Amino acid sequence: MKIEYVTAVVKEGGVKVDQLFFHDPDGYMVEICNCQNLPVLPLSSCPITNKLPKGNRNEE
């Protein structure tokens, strides 16, 4: 079975992620990556959460 695919390597901030993209039979693009290399950051470190109106934040 011949499947056309594209590969990419993304390096940012000392983190490297390898990616592979292809289209499934329905035409949807599928990405496979070693995303476990990406750091998990708490939402509180996201700058956009500080810009939301107070009622839209998950604050208790």
C-alpha positions in Angstrom: 0.0 0.0 0.0 1.5 3.3 -1.1 0.7 6.2 1.2 2.2 9.6 0.5 3.4 11.4 3.6 5.4 14.4 4.8 7.8 14.6 7.7 8.9 17.6 9.7 11.1 18.3 12.7 10.2 21.2 15.0 12.9 22.5 17.4 12.0 25.2 19.9 13.4 26.1 23.2 15.6 23.0 23.3 12.7 20.7 22.6 12.7 18.6 19.4 9.5 17.0 18.0 9.4 14.7 15.0 6.2 14.8 13.0 4.7 12.7 10.2 1.6 13.8 8.2 -0.6 11.8 5.9 -4.2 11.7 4.6 -6.6 9.0 5.7 -9.0 7.4 3.2 -11.7 9.9 4.1 -9.3 12.8 3.3 -8.6 13.9 6.9 -5.0 14.8 7.7 -3.4 12.6 10.4 -0.4 13.7 12.4 1.8 11.2 14.3 4.5 12.7 16.5 6.6 12.1 19.5 4.6 14.7 21.4 5.6 13.3 24.8 8.7 15.5 24.2 6.6 18.6 24.7 6.6 20.0 28.3 3.3 20.0 30.2 2.6 23.5 31.4 -0.2 24.5 33.9 -2.8 26.8 32.4 -2.0 29.4 35.0 1.3 29.9 33.1 -0.6 30.7 29.9 -0.6 34.5 29.3 -4.1 34.4 27.8 -5.8 33.1 31.0 -4.9 36.4 32.7 -6.7 38.4 30.0 -10.0 36.7 30.3 -12.9 38.5 32.0 -13.1 37.5 35.7 -16.4 35.6 35.2 -14.8 33.3 32.5 -11.9 32.1 34.7 -12.2 28.9 36.7 -11.5 30.6 40.0 -13.1 29.5 43.2 
